[in-house]
């Protein structure tokens, strides 16, 4: 019953906002969204301090609920600011909690009527890419799907606003993509860029180290094949 009431109220507010006929209501909605965003931003900063490791934050229910609420409040107050930080959140979630990324993107998509065409397209690219992302693809040597490639391109375009840690996470995803397409030298370069940022994160560190080992194994296989081919030609 509570959830039904929440949905009805949200839809009513969205329709009022779109109609724009009542300036007082619109002003009230934006003011409330702004106040909520400021309060929730402070709470997120406190949680970032209390939960130093990123991988633990995304497993923490308090952090998840606060981040969901913060992003929702930005839809009303400053959608532009939301779409500036959202790609960074998504690249973090690809490593630490993909299901939460989908939950967050679906929540924002519920306010689709308030978003611009460009913002709706961005949501679709992120959601489809996160849904398609296959962390096992690197080990199976399965080429990246169109949705994964589109997501990676989009995140690269938005990376100017990334922190150094988020940039390292993006480099790791790029390394996986190169490895999946057989470009092992370029994959190694991307994984090596991640090394300075694995300290303090068992999850990310394990991913990077295992990925480098996989690249090394592929190089070894190729070297053996090349050596065998050379022997056939020289008669050794």
C-alpha positions as CSV (number, residue, x, y, z in Angstrom):
1,X,0.0,0.0,0.0
2,X,2.8,2.4,0.9
3,X,4.6,1.6,-2.4
4,X,1.4,2.2,-4.4
5,X,0.9,5.5,-2.7
6,X,4.5,6.5,-3.4
7,X,4.1,5.6,-7.1
8,X,0.9,7.6,-7.4
9,X,2.4,10.6,-5.8
10,X,5.5,10.4,-8.0
11,X,3.5,10.2,-11.2
12,X,1.3,13.2,-10.0
13,X,4.4,15.3,-9.3
14,X,5.9,14.4,-12.7
15,X,2.8,15.4,-14.5
16,X,2.6,18.6,-12.6
17,X,6.2,19.3,-13.4
18,X,5.8,18.6,-17.1
19,X,2.6,20.6,-17.4
20,X,4.4,23.6,-15.8
21,X,1.1,25.4,-15.2
22,X,1.5,25.9,-11.5
23,X,4.7,27.9,-10.9
24,X,4.4,27.6,-7.2
25,X,4.3,23.8,-7.3
26,X,7.2,23.7,-9.7
27,X,9.3,25.9,-7.5
28,X,8.4,23.8,-4.4
29,X,9.4,20.6,-6.2
30,X,12.8,22.1,-7.3
31,X,13.4,23.6,-3.9
32,X,12.7,20.3,-2.1
33,X,14.9,18.4,-4.6
34,X,17.7,20.8,-4.1
35,X,17.5,20.6,-0.3
36,X,17.3,16.8,-0.4
37,X,20.3,16.7,-2.7
38,X,22.4,18.8,-0.4
39,X,21.6,16.8,2.7
40,X,22.1,13.5,0.9
41,X,25.4,14.7,-0.5
42,X,26.7,15.3,3.0
43,X,25.6,11.9,4.1
44,X,27.4,10.3,1.1
45,X,30.6,12.2,2.1
46,X,30.2,10.9,5.6
47,X,29.8,7.3,4.4
48,X,32.8,7.7,2.0
49,X,34.8,8.5,5.1
50,X,33.3,5.8,7.2
51,X,33.6,3.1,4.5
52,X,37.0,3.8,3.0
53,X,37.1,0.9,0.5
54,X,35.0,1.4,-2.6
55,X,34.3,-2.4,-2.9
56,X,32.7,-2.4,0.6
57,X,30.6,0.8,0.0
58,X,28.7,-0.9,-2.8
59,X,27.9,-3.8,-0.6
60,X,26.6,-1.5,2.2
61,X,22.8,-1.1,2.2
62,X,23.1,2.4,3.8
63,X,25.4,3.6,1.0
64,X,23.2,2.1,-1.7
65,X,20.0,3.6,-0.4
66,X,21.6,7.0,0.2
67,X,23.1,7.0,-3.3
68,X,19.7,6.0,-4.9
69,X,18.0,8.8,-3.0
70,X,20.7,11.4,-3.9
71,X,20.5,10.6,-7.6
72,X,16.7,10.7,-7.6
73,X,16.8,14.1,-5.9
74,X,19.1,15.4,-8.6
75,X,16.5,14.5,-11.3
76,X,14.3,17.2,-9.8
77,X,17.0,19.7,-8.9
78,X,19.9,19.4,-11.4
79,X,19.6,16.6,-14.0
80,X,22.8,17.9,-15.7
81,X,24.8,17.4,-12.5
82,X,23.3,13.9,-12.2
83,X,24.5,12.9,-15.7
84,X,27.9,14.3,-15.0
85,X,28.5,11.9,-12.1
86,X,26.5,8.9,-13.3
87,X,29.1,7.5,-15.7
88,X,31.6,7.4,-12.9
89,X,29.2,5.5,-10.7
90,X,28.5,3.1,-13.5
91,X,32.2,2.3,-14.1
92,X,32.6,1.7,-10.4
93,X,29.6,-0.6,-10.3
94,X,30.9,-2.7,-13.3
95,X,33.7,-3.7,-11.0
96,X,32.0,-3.9,-7.6
97,X,28.2,-4.3,-7.9
98,X,26.6,-4.6,-11.4
99,X,23.2,-5.4,-10.0
100,X,23.2,-2.1,-8.1
101,X,24.0,-0.2,-11.3
102,X,21.0,-1.7,-13.0
103,X,18.8,-0.8,-10.0
104,X,20.1,2.8,-10.1
105,X,19.6,3.2,-13.8
106,X,16.1,1.7,-13.7
107,X,15.2,4.1,-10.9
108,X,16.4,7.1,-12.9
109,X,14.5,5.8,-16.0
110,X,11.3,5.9,-14.0
111,X,11.6,9.7,-14.4
112,X,12.2,9.5,-18.1
113,X,9.4,12.0,-18.8
114,X,11.5,14.7,-17.1
115,X,14.7,13.9,-19.0
116,X,15.9,15.3,-22.3
117,X,16.2,13.1,-25.4
118,X,20.0,13.1,-25.0
119,X,19.7,12.0,-21.3
120,X,17.3,9.3,-22.2
121,X,19.7,8.0,-24.9
122,X,22.5,8.0,-22.3
123,X,20.4,6.0,-19.9
124,X,19.7,3.5,-22.6
125,X,23.4,3.1,-23.6
126,X,24.4,2.7,-19.9
127,X,21.6,0.3,-19.0
128,X,22.0,-1.9,-22.1
129,X,25.7,-2.0,-21.7
130,X,25.6,-2.9,-18.1
131,X,23.0,-5.7,-18.8
132,X,25.2,-7.0,-21.6
133,X,28.5,-6.8,-19.8
134,X,30.0,-10.3,-19.5
135,X,33.0,-10.5,-17.0
136,X,33.6,-14.0,-18.2
137,X,34.0,-12.9,-21.8
138,X,37.7,-12.2,-21.4
139,X,38.4,-15.8,-20.3
140,X,36.2,-17.3,-23.0
141,X,37.8,-15.0,-25.6
142,X,34.3,-13.9,-26.7
143,X,34.4,-10.6,-28.6
144,X,32.6,-7.7,-26.9
145,X,28.9,-7.2,-27.9
146,X,27.6,-4.1,-29.6
147,X,26.1,-3.0,-26.3
148,X,29.3,-3.5,-24.4
149,X,31.3,-1.6,-27.0
150,X,28.8,1.3,-27.1
151,X,29.0,1.5,-23.3
152,X,32.8,1.6,-23.3
153,X,32.9,4.3,-25.9
154,X,30.4,6.4,-24.0
155,X,32.3,6.0,-20.7
156,X,35.5,7.0,-22.5
157,X,33.8,10.1,-23.8
158,X,32.7,11.0,-20.3
159,X,36.0,10.1,-18.6
160,X,37.2,13.8,-18.3
161,X,35.1,14.0,-15.2
162,X,36.4,10.7,-13.7
163,X,38.6,10.4,-10.6
164,X,41.9,8.7,-11.0
165,X,40.4,5.5,-9.5
166,X,37.5,5.6,-11.9
167,X,39.9,6.1,-14.8
168,X,41.8,3.0,-13.7
169,X,38.6,1.0,-13.7
170,X,37.9,2.2,-17.2
171,X,41.4,1.2,-18.3
172,X,40.7,-2.3,-16.9
173,X,37.5,-2.6,-18.9
174,X,39.3,-1.4,-22.0
175,X,42.0,-4.0,-21.4
176,X,39.4,-6.7,-21.2
177,X,37.9,-5.6,-24.5
178,X,41.3,-5.6,-26.2
179,X,42.0,-9.1,-24.8
180,X,38.7,-10.4,-26.1
181,X,39.5,-9.2,-29.6
182,X,43.0,-10.7,-29.5
183,X,44.9,-7.5,-29.1
184,X,47.0,-8.8,-26.2
185,X,49.8,-6.1,-26.3
186,X,47.2,-3.3,-26.0
187,X,45.4,-5.2,-23.3
188,X,48.6,-5.5,-21.3
189,X,49.2,-1.8,-21.6
190,X,45.8,-1.0,-20.2
191,X,46.1,-3.5,-17.3
192,X,49.6,-2.1,-16.5
193,X,48.1,1.4,-16.1
194,X,45.8,0.0,-13.4
195,X,48.7,-1.3,-11.2
196,X,49.2,2.0,-9.2
197,X,45.6,2.0,-8.2
198,X,45.1,-1.6,-6.9
199,X,46.4,-0.9,-3.4
200,X,43.7,-1.2,-0.8
201,X,41.3,-3.1,-3.1
202,X,41.5,-6.9,-3.0
203,X,38.7,-7.1,-5.6
204,X,40.3,-4.8,-8.2
205,X,43.8,-6.0,-7.5
206,X,42.8,-9.6,-8.1
207,X,41.1,-8.6,-11.4
208,X,44.1,-6.7,-12.7
209,X,46.7,-9.4,-11.6
210,X,44.7,-12.2,-13.1
211,X,44.1,-10.3,-16.3
212,X,47.9,-9.7,-16.7
213,X,48.5,-13.4,-16.1
214,X,46.0,-14.2,-18.8
215,X,47.7,-11.9,-21.2
216,X,51.1,-13.5,-20.4
217,X,49.6,-16.9,-21.0
218,X,48.3,-15.9,-24.4
219,X,51.7,-14.4,-25.3
220,X,53.3,-17.7,-24.3
221,X,50.9,-19.7,-26.5
222,X,51.6,-17.4,-29.4
223,X,55.3,-17.6,-28.9
224,X,55.2,-21.4,-28.9
225,X,53.1,-21.4,-32.1
226,X,55.4,-19.0,-33.7
227,X,58.4,-21.1,-32.7
228,X,56.8,-24.2,-34.1
229,X,56.0,-22.4,-37.4
230,X,59.7,-21.2,-37.6
231,X,60.9,-24.7,-37.1
232,X,58.7,-26.0,-39.9
233,X,60.1,-23.4,-42.2
234,X,63.8,-23.9,-41.3
235,X,63.6,-27.6,-40.7
236,X,65.0,-27.3,-37.1
